[in-house]
Amino acid sequence: MKKLTKHDNEGAFWCYQTLRIKKVIFCQGVHTLQNPYFSELPIIPIKGDTLTLKLKDHSLPEGLYYKKRWLHALATGSHNPQYRLGASYEVDNSNPNPCKNAQAELLQALEAMFGEKIAVEILEHKSGIRPTCKNARPFIIQHPKYPSLFAINGLGSKGTATAPMLTKALANYFYESKAISTELLLA
Ligand SMILES: Cc1cc2nc3c(=O)[nH]c(=O)nc-3n(C[C@H](O)[C@H](O)[C@H](O)COP(=O)(O)OP(=O)(O)OC[C@H]3O[C@@H](n4cnc5c(N)ncnc54)[C@H](O)[C@@H]3O)c2cc1C
């Protein structure tokens, strides 16, 4: 991590590269574990792999299908529709690279969906890390020693859905002095 430095003159501010900042909000997912200010957050990495593929002998109407894992039929109106299949779920794994075991597990899930072996062409294999915590609730935390440092984390597998609520709570706190609900604060 590049260095964030604190300056106590002129009303106190932080510097990061060319930036001069009054408040810092870290939204780093699992990378927080390398952040010297928030390395102690109770984050459990859960790795998830996804595959983008073509089904050689099948075609499904556009939509989202689920059995054990999800299968998203994308742009099925085209001649050569693509599908996205996901996601694996591997607790305590923060290795960012796609892994063969996860690929095999996803293809097995695909077979279970169709009830038969399925011929596929894999176009892309990606992986991501869900930053979860024990109670599976996303949170905001203010640094106990440096009150101008904040973190949003624990978004787990619902980050797209829950991040707006957390950022709104922080914006209300900064700009309208509204207290952050204790339900959103890391206990
Ligand atoms: C397999 C999988 C399935 C998911 N399913 C869903 C779902 O069904 N519904 C839903 O709502 N969401 C889903 N998500 C999204 C997920 O909830 C969020 O991606 C997750 O919560 C992480 O969000 P985040 O922004 O906290 O962390 P990240 O997505 O990890 O983002 C952190 C970013 O900060 C950057 N960063 C960290 N440190 C530094 C630094 N020092 N300098 C510069 N940049 C830095 C990283 O490079 C990264 O881009 C899924 C994610 C995965 C991986």
PDBQT file of the ligand as one rigid body, heavy atoms in Angstrom, charges set to zero:
ROOT
HETATM    1  C1  LIG A 201     -18.466 -14.374  -6.518  1.00  0.00    +0.000 C 
HETATM    2  C2  LIG A 201     -19.161 -13.113  -6.164  1.00  0.00    +0.000 A 
HETATM    3  C3  LIG A 201     -20.546 -13.066  -6.127  1.00  0.00    +0.000 A 
HETATM    4  C4  LIG A 201     -21.207 -11.889  -5.794  1.00  0.00    +0.000 A 
HETATM    5  N1  LIG A 201     -22.581 -11.877  -5.763  1.00  0.00    +0.000 NA
HETATM    6  C5  LIG A 201     -23.233 -10.750  -5.431  1.00  0.00    +0.000 A 
HETATM    7  C6  LIG A 201     -24.660 -10.708  -5.349  1.00  0.00    +0.000 A 
HETATM    8  O1  LIG A 201     -25.320 -11.710  -5.593  1.00  0.00    +0.000 OA
HETATM    9  N2  LIG A 201     -25.259  -9.545  -4.989  1.00  0.00    +0.000 N 
HETATM   10  C7  LIG A 201     -24.547  -8.412  -4.698  1.00  0.00    +0.000 A 
HETATM   11  O2  LIG A 201     -25.126  -7.380  -4.344  1.00  0.00    +0.000 OA
HETATM   12  N3  LIG A 201     -23.179  -8.406  -4.788  1.00  0.00    +0.000 NA
HETATM   13  C8  LIG A 201     -22.528  -9.552  -5.137  1.00  0.00    +0.000 A 
HETATM   14  N4  LIG A 201     -21.162  -9.569  -5.217  1.00  0.00    +0.000 N 
HETATM   15  C9  LIG A 201     -20.449  -8.299  -5.022  1.00  0.00    +0.000 C 
HETATM   16  C10 LIG A 201     -19.823  -8.310  -3.657  1.00  0.00    +0.000 C 
HETATM   17  O3  LIG A 201     -20.775  -8.204  -2.645  1.00  0.00    +0.000 OA
HETATM   18  C11 LIG A 201     -18.830  -7.184  -3.573  1.00  0.00    +0.000 C 
HETATM   19  O4  LIG A 201     -17.947  -7.303  -4.643  1.00  0.00    +0.000 OA
HETATM   20  C12 LIG A 201     -18.064  -7.351  -2.307  1.00  0.00    +0.000 C 
HETATM   21  O5  LIG A 201     -18.897  -7.060  -1.235  1.00  0.00    +0.000 OA
HETATM   22  C13 LIG A 201     -16.822  -6.530  -2.269  1.00  0.00    +0.000 C 
HETATM   23  O6  LIG A 201     -17.099  -5.151  -2.336  1.00  0.00    +0.000 OA
HETATM   24  P1  LIG A 201     -16.017  -4.117  -1.881  1.00  0.00    +0.000 P 
HETATM   25  O7  LIG A 201     -16.253  -2.930  -2.776  1.00  0.00    +0.000 OA
HETATM   26  O8  LIG A 201     -16.055  -3.921  -0.404  1.00  0.00    +0.000 OA
HETATM   27  O9  LIG A 201     -14.605  -4.794  -2.191  1.00  0.00    +0.000 OA
HETATM   28  P2  LIG A 201     -13.904  -5.077  -3.587  1.00  0.00    +0.000 P 
HETATM   29  O10 LIG A 201     -14.903  -5.399  -4.634  1.00  0.00    +0.000 OA
HETATM   30  O11 LIG A 201     -12.820  -6.067  -3.287  1.00  0.00    +0.000 OA
HETATM   31  O12 LIG A 201     -13.298  -3.654  -3.994  1.00  0.00    +0.000 OA
HETATM   32  C14 LIG A 201     -12.196  -3.113  -3.323  1.00  0.00    +0.000 C 
HETATM   33  C15 LIG A 201     -11.399  -2.321  -4.352  1.00  0.00    +0.000 C 
HETATM   34  O13 LIG A 201     -10.436  -1.546  -3.670  1.00  0.00    +0.000 OA
HETATM   35  C16 LIG A 201      -9.229  -1.630  -4.400  1.00  0.00    +0.000 C 
HETATM   36  N5  LIG A 201      -8.120  -1.368  -3.462  1.00  0.00    +0.000 N 
HETATM   37  C17 LIG A 201      -7.861  -1.981  -2.298  1.00  0.00    +0.000 A 
HETATM   38  N6  LIG A 201      -6.770  -1.449  -1.712  1.00  0.00    +0.000 NA
HETATM   39  C18 LIG A 201      -6.331  -0.445  -2.524  1.00  0.00    +0.000 A 
HETATM   40  C19 LIG A 201      -5.260   0.494  -2.467  1.00  0.00    +0.000 A 
HETATM   41  N7  LIG A 201      -4.407   0.524  -1.451  1.00  0.00    +0.000 N 
HETATM   42  N8  LIG A 201      -5.111   1.368  -3.479  1.00  0.00    +0.000 NA
HETATM   43  C20 LIG A 201      -5.986   1.377  -4.516  1.00  0.00    +0.000 A 
HETATM   44  N9  LIG A 201      -7.024   0.509  -4.617  1.00  0.00    +0.000 NA
HETATM   45  C21 LIG A 201      -7.204  -0.385  -3.637  1.00  0.00    +0.000 A 
HETATM   46  C22 LIG A 201      -9.198  -3.059  -4.939  1.00  0.00    +0.000 C 
HETATM   47  O14 LIG A 201      -8.316  -3.166  -6.020  1.00  0.00    +0.000 OA
HETATM   48  C23 LIG A 201     -10.659  -3.239  -5.324  1.00  0.00    +0.000 C 
HETATM   49  O15 LIG A 201     -10.887  -2.782  -6.630  1.00  0.00    +0.000 OA
HETATM   50  C24 LIG A 201     -20.474 -10.729  -5.528  1.00  0.00    +0.000 A 
HETATM   51  C25 LIG A 201     -19.058 -10.761  -5.558  1.00  0.00    +0.000 A 
HETATM   52  C26 LIG A 201     -18.419 -11.953  -5.861  1.00  0.00    +0.000 A 
HETATM   53  C27 LIG A 201     -16.903 -11.975  -5.877  1.00  0.00    +0.000 C 
ENDROOT
TORSDOF 0
